[in-house]
Amino acid sequence: MGGMTGNSSALDPAVAARLKRNADGLVPAVAQQYDTGEVLMLGWMDDEALHRTLTTGRCTYWSRSRQEYWVKGDTSGHVQHVKSVALDCDGDTILVKVDQEGPACHTGTRTCFDADVLLSAP
C-alpha cells in the first residue's frame, strides 16, 4: 500500500490528523524555489516522509516506482534544502519551499515544468 507507515511514523499527530491522503496513503508535495518562486517539481510524501522532511531539513519523498523513500539529492547531488513547509487549506497538498542545488528534474533541467509548455499567453 504505497508508503503507508500507519502508526509507526513519528509525525506530530496533530499534523497527521490534518492530512488528506490518497488511496495509497500519499499526499502530493510541490517543491518551490524559496526566493524566485519557481515551481520545481512534484513528489509524493506519506507521514514518515513528511516527518523526515520536517526534521532533517532535506526533502524526503516516497518513490511510487521504486516503493522506497528517497532523499532528494542523495544520488544526484541536487539537494533540496528545506526553508519552509506548509499544508494547503484542505490538507491534501504540501508546499515545500526549498533552496535547490542544481537541476530539480531527473532529466537535468532546472524544473520539471520547463520543457512541455502547453500554453503560453502573450
Residue pairs with C-beta under 8 A, 6 or more apart in sequence:
1 24
1 25
2 22
2 23
2 24
2 25
2 26
2 44
2 46
2 62
2 64
3 24
3 25
3 26
3 44
3 45
3 46
3 48
3 49
3 62
3 67
3 69
4 21
4 24
4 25
4 46
4 47
5 25
5 46
5 47
5 48
8 48
9 16
9 46
9 47
9 48
9 51
10 48
10 51
10 55
11 47
11 48
11 50
11 51
11 54
12 51
15 50
15 87
16 47
18 87
18 91
19 27
19 47
19 50
19 87
19 91
19 92
20 27
20 90
20 91
20 92
21 27
21 46
24 64
25 46
25 47
26 44
26 45
26 46
26 62
26 64
27 44
27 45
27 46
27 50
27 92
27 93
27 94
28 42
28 43
28 44
28 92
28 93
28 94
29 42
29 43
29 44
29 45
29 49
29 50
29 53
29 59
29 61
29 93
29 94
29 95
29 96
30 39
30 41
30 42
30 93
30 94
30 95
30 96
31 39
31 40
31 41
31 42
31 43
31 59
31 72
31 80
31 96
31 98
31 100
31 104
32 38
32 39
32 40
32 95
32 96
32 97
32 98
33 40
33 97
33 98
33 99
33 100
34 83
34 84
34 97
34 98
34 99
35 99
38 110
38 111
39 111
39 113
40 80
40 98
40 100
40 104
40 105
40 110
40 111
40 112
41 104
41 105
41 111
41 112
42 112
43 59
43 61
43 62
43 72
44 61
44 62
44 64
45 53
45 60
45 61
45 62
45 94
46 62
48 69
49 60
49 61
49 62
49 69
50 85
50 94
52 58
52 60
52 69
52 71
53 59
53 60
53 82
53 85
53 96
54 82
54 85
56 71
56 82
57 81
57 82
58 71
58 72
58 73
58 79
58 80
58 81
58 82
59 71
59 72
59 80
59 82
59 96
59 98
60 69
60 70
60 71
60 72
61 69
61 70
61 72
62 68
62 69
62 70
63 69
63 70
72 78
72 79
72 80
72 104
73 79
73 80
73 101
76 102
76 106
77 101
77 102
78 100
78 101
78 102
78 103
78 104
79 100
79 101
80 96
80 98
80 99
80 100
80 101
80 104
81 98
81 99
81 101
82 96
82 97
82 98
83 97
83 98
83 99
84 96
84 97
85 94
85 95
85 96
85 97
86 94
86 95
86 97
87 93
87 94
87 95
88 94
88 95
103 109
103 110
104 110
104 111
104 112
105 111
105 112
107 115
109 115
